[in-house]
Amino acid sequence: MQPTRFNLDIANNKPAVVVTGVSSGIGLAIARRLCEHGYVIFGSVRSDEAAKRIGDDLGERFRALVFDVTDRAAVSQARRVVDETLGERGLSALVNNAGLGLFGPLEHLDDEKFEDIIGVNLFGARNVTNAFLPLLRRRSDARDQVGRLDATGSPRKIINISSLSGILNTPMNGAYCVSKHALESLGETYRRELMPFGIDVVSIRSGPIESEIWNKNIAEDLPFQDTPYAQVAMRVQGIMRKAQRESALPADVIAKLVQDIIEGRKRRTAYELGEGSKTSIVLSRYLPTRMADRLIHNALTKKTRMKTPR
């Protein structure tokens, strides 16, 4: 089921972006902001109901693509839809936003849920990137042939919505950290492989954002209470709840940054922002590993205050 308001005439004259995971939170904020600023957005959702709801909300500049990022056949079909719609124009950008979180100690995490996190956050990003790269490369090639940039005024972009957990490993957040560290490696490798084609890859690493991704994973009152990790789990859960309640950034902060990156106003390869960003940078880059280990341990077993990544 596709929203009926999508305007093909507009699609033929405006820069186009694919955004995954637009049902809510960061993805929806990105899609909305880009639509409001003249872009045509192809956004992935996982149900026909969500496709209609978001399509009716965002209007004629938005077209929903119904697929799960781990389903390669469905991703390929979505690419064909975008390809047929845009023709030789290609894409201006791809935003890999779809993601899952999972709370708990690595020893006691459900194996299937752990694999799901890696599947969505890592393999899903690779599936989508590989599927849509020909459309990004086509846009880049077209620019080279005519000797100028397109309407965005910037080279093609792949933007990965990562996390501070992609640079700092923290207890009870292991599955998410592993997946985001892997996403960082994936993005850096793509960037170096795609340089000859004029396609850039940028990572956004945020602290807590107003999103449902963690609310779904920190709702239990006594997580892992029957394991040796109960005390630390409750401590981490408390820190995360407090951060979400008191310091989570509005999703539109990420959306604005995405727009600035696409339009060339931001040119770094990665951006850290939000609660815990300075702490994460110091612990992951500047302190000896054993010292960082001890500081994190003390923060989670005593009353030492530490800002924890999203």
N, C-alpha and C positions, 0 to 999 in steps of 0.2 A: 504494500500500500504506500503510494507516494503522495505527498501533499500536492493538491491541485493548483496551488497558487504560484508554483515555481515558474519564473518567466524566462523562457529560452532566449528572447531578444536581449534581455539584460545580460544573461550568461555569455552571450556572444561578444559583448563589448566591455566587460569588466574583468580584472584579474581574479583568478580562481584559486581557492585554497581547499585542501582536504584536511579535516580535523576529526580525529577519532574520539569516541567517548563523549558525545555532546548531550547526553540525556540530562545531566545536571552538573552542578559545581563548576570546576575550571573549564571543562570543555564547552559547556553551555555559555559561559561568560565570554570565552574566546569567539565562539560562533556569533553571538549577539553583537559584540563590539565590531567585528570585522564586517558583518552585514550592515551595520549602521554607518560604517565608513567606506561604503562603496564596493565591497568585495562580494563575490559570489562564493558561497560556502557549500561544500559537500560534506555533510557530517554523518559519522557512523553512530548508529544506535543498534540495539539488539532485539527490538520488537517492532511490529507494525504499529502498535498503540503509541509507543514513544515517537515513531516517525511522524505520525499524524499530529501528536501534541506539539512537538517541537516545530514542525512545519507550519502549523497554524500560528504559533507564537512568533516565529521569525519572518515569515512571509515570503515574498517572491524572489528574494535573493538566496534562499536556502533550499537545498534538496537533500533529503535524508537518504542514507545508504544503510540498508539493514544487513549487518553482518557482525559476526564475532571475529575479533582479530586473530584468534587461534585457528580459524577455519580457512585454510588456504584457498579452497575452491570458492567460498563465498567472497573472500577478499578479491580474487581474480575477477569474479563476476562484477563486483562493484567497480573495479578498475575499468572494465569494458563499458559500463554505464557512463562513467566520467569521460572516458576517451571518446565515445560516440557523441556525447553532448558538446565537448569542447573542440573536437576536430583537431586541426593542426595547431591550435593555439597553445595547448599544453597547460601545465600548472605553474603558478607562481610560488607556491609553498605547500609543504606538508607538515602538519602538527601531530606528532605522536603523543596523544594525551591519555588514551585508555589505560587504566591501571587498577590494580587491586592491592589492598593491604592485608596483613595477617599478623596478629599479636600473639606472642608467646615464646617460650624457650625452645630452641631448636630441637632439643632432645625429645620434647613431648608434642611437637606439632604433628598434626595428621599428615601422612605422606602425600595423599592426593591433593590436599589443600596447598601444601608446599609446592608441589609440581604445578598447580594451577597458577600460583603467583609467578613462578618463573615463566610459565607458558604465556601468560598475558603480558607481563611487564617486559619480558625480553624477546621471546620468540614472536609474540604478537607484533612488537615494534619492527622486527626484522621482516616479518611477512608483509606488513603494510608498506614498509620502505621499498622492498624489492618490487612489489607490485606496481607502485606509482612512480618509481624512478624513471621509466621511459618517458612519462609525461612531463616530469621535471626536466629531463635532459632535452626533450623536444623544445621546450620553452627556451632553454639555454642556447641550443643550437640556432633557433630562430633569431635570437638576439645577436649572436655572432655573425650571422649571414647578412643582417641589415645594418650592423654596426652600431646598435644602440640598445639601451635597456627597454624593458616593457613599461607598462603604466605604473608599476610600483616604484620604478626608479632604482631597482636593486637587483643583484643576482638572485637566483633561486635559492630557497632556504628549506632545510629540514630542521624542525625545532622539536627537540625531545623534552617533554615535561618530566624532569627527573625529580630529585629531592636532595636535601642535605644528607639524607641517608645514603646517597650515592658517593659521598666522600668520607663519611664517618660511620663506623659500625657501632651500634648500641645494643645492649641486652634487651631481650623481649621483642626486638624489632628485626631479628635476624633474617627472616625470609625476605622481607621488604628490602633490607640493606643489600643482601646478596643480589637480588634482582636489579636494584638500581645501580650498584657498582658495575654489574655486567652491562647495563644499558649505557653507562658512561664509556666503557671500553668499546662497545658497539658503535656509539656515535663518533668517537674519536677516530676509529678505524675508517668508518664511512667518510668522514671529512677528508682524510688524507687520500683515500682512493678516488674521491669525487672532485678533488681540486682541478684536475685537467678539464673537467666539464663545466667549470664555473658554478658548481653547486656547493653551498656552504652548509655545515651542520653545527647547530648551536644547542647547548644544554641549559635548561632553567632549573636551578636547584633551590627549592624553597623550604622554609620552615612551615609551621602550621598555616593552613589555608581554610577558609570557610567552605568545607566540602564534606560529603558524606563518607568519604573513603575510610576515615578512622572512626567515625561515630559507630560504624557497623562492627568495629573490632574491639572497642573498649567499653561496651555496654554492660558486661557481666560484673556483678558486684564483687565476686571472689574468684578471679581467674586462677586456674591451676592451683587451687587451694590444697589439693591432696598431693602435691609434689614438693620437692625440696626448694623449688623456686617461688613458693607462694609469697614470701615477704617482698622479694625484689619485684615480682610481678605486680603486686598491689602498689608499690612505690612508683614504678614506672607508669602504671595506669593513672595514678593520681597526678603525676607531672603532665601527662598527655592531656588529661581532662582539663586541667588548669590552663594549659597553653591554648587549647581549643576554645575555652570559654573567655579568656582574657586577652589573648594576643594574636589570634588567628587573623591573617590578612584577608581582606575582601578578594574574592576570586577575580574581580576586574583589574586588580593590580597586575596579576599575571597576564590577563588579556591585553592590557595596554603595553606591557613589555613585549608580548608576541607581535603586536602591530608595529612597534618601534623596530624590532629586529627585522621583520619582513620588509619594512620600508627603508632600511639602511641607516636609521638613526642610532642604532646600537650595533657595534661591530666586534664585540668580544666573542670568544668561543663559548663562554659559560658565564652565568650570572647566579650569585648566591644572594638570597634576600629573605627577610622575615626573622621571626624569633629564633634565636640559636645560631644564626648564620656566622657571626664572629667567633663564637665558641667552637663551632664545628670546624672552621678554618684553622684556628689555632691548634686544636687537638689533633687534627688530621695531618697538618702540614709542618708545624713548627716545633712541637714538643716531642721529646723522645717517646717512643711507643710505650715503654714501661711506665713512664710518668703519666701518660694519657690513660693507660689502664687503671692506675691507682686513683686518679681523679674521678674517673667514671665510677669505679667501685665505691669510693667514699660517698659520692653523691647519691648512690642508690641504696646504701646501707646505713647512712647516717642522715643528719639533717642539713648537710651541705646543699646549697642551692645550685642547680645546674640547669641550663636551658637545653631541652632535648629536641632534636630535629623532628620534623614531621614524619 
